[in-house]
Amino acid sequence: MNEWEIEELVIEVAEHLDGFSPLVRPGHPAYLTGPAGARLVVHPIWNQRGRIRVLGVYPGGSRGTLPGLRRHEITVMAARGAKFVAKRIERRLLPDYRRDLLACRERMAKRAAENGTRAEIAETLVELLPEASLTENERETVVRWRLDGASGSFTVYGDTTSAIEIRAADRELTERIAYAVQHRST
């Protein structure tokens, strides 16, 4: 099947899949887009004339950042028509893909909330300790600081402060830092 035939098939299949619409752009793979962010990409199988591969796609590279997401794909004989292809997609691909897509979106939302809370805690610490330096990566934020003779670091994972280290600080500074962290993390 060539690109034009795949595009035509995707348009026809969308008519038989409830809630799905075709997304066809020259030079790009053909997609079926559906409710709750479902995206199915349709490719010809180059060495099996008349067969296509339909693959459920997760949002924005989340399969690489959220370990354990299963791959959802089926192959279908396209020559049997759009209605047949739609029935196969509905029966063999969509039930598990929809379940895993929902779980993926929930995990992404949880991660975004954790990152927001982590950013708030780090912001509070940087405001409290103006000479602080901030180091971030996808999973943690480290705030290192020095104030007169006192120094320390905070390592924040997700939405909680996981490691606090304070050296040579007086009681007032330690209490202010503890209060600020507790206030922001609740």
C-alpha positions in Angstrom: 0.0 0.0 0.0 1.2 3.4 -0.8 0.9 6.6 1.2 -2.3 7.8 -0.6 -4.0 4.4 -0.1 -3.2 4.5 3.7 -4.6 8.0 3.9 -7.8 7.0 2.2 -8.2 4.0 4.4 -7.7 6.0 7.6 -10.4 8.5 6.5 -12.8 5.6 5.8 -11.9 3.8 9.1 -12.6 6.9 11.1 -16.2 6.8 9.8 -16.6 3.4 11.5 -14.8 4.1 14.8 -17.0 6.0 17.3 -15.4 9.3 18.3 -12.3 9.0 16.1 -11.3 11.4 13.3 -8.6 11.1 10.7 -5.4 13.2 10.8 -3.8 13.1 7.4 -0.9 15.4 6.5 1.4 15.0 3.5 4.8 13.6 4.4 3.6 12.4 7.8 2.1 9.1 9.1 -1.6 8.9 9.0 -3.4 9.0 12.4 -6.7 8.2 13.9 -7.3 10.6 16.8 -10.0 9.9 19.4 -11.4 10.7 22.8 -9.2 11.2 25.8 -6.1 11.9 23.6 -6.1 8.5 21.9 -3.9 8.5 18.9 -3.5 5.5 16.6 -0.9 5.6 13.8 -1.4 3.5 10.7 1.5 2.1 8.7 1.7 -0.2 5.8 3.7 -3.4 6.4 6.3 -3.2 3.6 6.9 -7.0 3.2 3.2 -8.1 3.6 1.2 -6.6 0.7 -2.3 -5.5 1.8 -1.6 -5.6 5.6 -1.3 -2.6 7.9 0.0 -2.0 11.4 -2.1 0.0 13.8 -0.2 1.3 16.8 -1.5 3.1 19.9 0.7 6.1 20.7 1.2 7.6 24.2 1.4 11.4 24.6 4.6 13.3 24.1 7.3 10.7 24.6 5.8 9.5 27.9 6.7 5.9 27.0 10.4 6.8 27.5 9.9 8.7 30.7 7.3 6.4 32.3 8.7 2.9 32.5 6.4 0.0 32.1 4.0 1.3 29.5 3.0 -1.5 27.2 3.2 -1.3 23.4 -0.2 -1.7 21.8 -0.3 -2.7 18.2 -2.2 -5.0 15.8 -1.8 -6.0 12.2 -4.8 -6.1 9.9 -5.6 -7.1 6.4 -6.5 -3.8 4.9 -7.9 -5.4 1.7 -10.9 -6.6 3.7 -12.2 -3.0 3.9 -12.5 -0.1 6.4 -15.4 -1.5 8.3 -13.4 -4.8 9.0 -10.3 -2.8 10.0 -12.4 -0.6 12.4 -13.9 -3.7 14.0 -10.5 -5.2 14.6 -9.2 -2.0 16.1 -12.2 -1.7 18.4 -12.0 -5.3 19.5 -8.3 -6.1 19.6 -6.5 -2.8 20.2 -8.6 -0.3 21.9 -9.7 -2.0 25.2 -6.2 -2.4 26.6 -4.8 0.7 24.9 -7.5 2.9 26.4 -6.9 1.4 29.9 -3.1 2.0 29.6 -3.6 5.5 28.1 -5.7 6.5 31.1 -3.1 5.1 33.5 -0.4 7.0 31.6 -2.3 10.3 31.8 -2.9 9.8 35.5 0.8 9.1 36.1 1.7 12.2 34.0 -0.7 14.4 36.0 0.7 13.0 39.3 4.3 13.7 38.1 3.3 17.3 37.0 1.8 17.9 40.4 4.9 16.6 42.1 7.1 18.7 39.9 5.0 21.8 40.8 5.2 21.2 44.5 9.0 20.5 44.2 9.4 23.8 42.3 7.5 25.7 45.1 9.7 24.2 47.8 12.8 25.1 45.9 11.5 28.6 45.2 10.9 29.1 48.9 14.4 28.0 49.8 16.0 30.2 47.2 14.0 33.2 48.5 15.0 32.4 52.1 18.6 31.8 51.2 19.5 34.4 48.5 23.0 33.0 47.8 21.6 29.5 47.1 22.4 27.6 43.9 19.9 25.4 42.2 20.5 22.2 40.3 17.6 20.4 38.7 17.0 17.3 36.6 13.9 15.4 35.8 13.6 13.6 39.2 15.2 15.9 41.7 16.1 19.4 42.7 19.1 20.2 44.8 19.4 23.5 46.6 22.9 24.2 48.0 23.5 27.3 50.1 26.1 29.1 52.2 25.3 32.0 54.6 28.2 33.3 56.7 29.7 30.2 58.3 26.6 28.1 57.8 26.0 25.9 54.8 23.8 23.1 53.7 21.8 21.4 51.0 18.3 20.2 50.3 17.5 17.4 47.9 13.8 17.4 46.9 12.3 14.4 45.1 8.7 14.6 43.9 6.6 16.5 46.3 8.7 16.0 49.5 12.0 17.1 50.8 14.0 13.8 51.0 17.3 15.0 52.3 18.2 18.0 54.4 21.7 18.8 55.5 22.6 21.9 57.5 26.1 22.6 58.8 27.1 25.2 61.4 23.8 27.1 61.4 22.4 28.9 64.4 19.1 27.9 65.9 17.1 30.8 64.4 18.2 30.0 60.8 17.5 26.3 61.2 14.0 27.0 62.6 13.3 29.5 59.7 14.4 26.9 57.1 12.4 24.1 58.8 9.3 26.3 59.0 9.5 27.3 55.4 10.0 23.8 54.2 7.1 22.5 56.3 4.8 25.3 55.3 5.4 24.8 51.6 5.2 21.0 51.7 1.8 20.8 53.4 
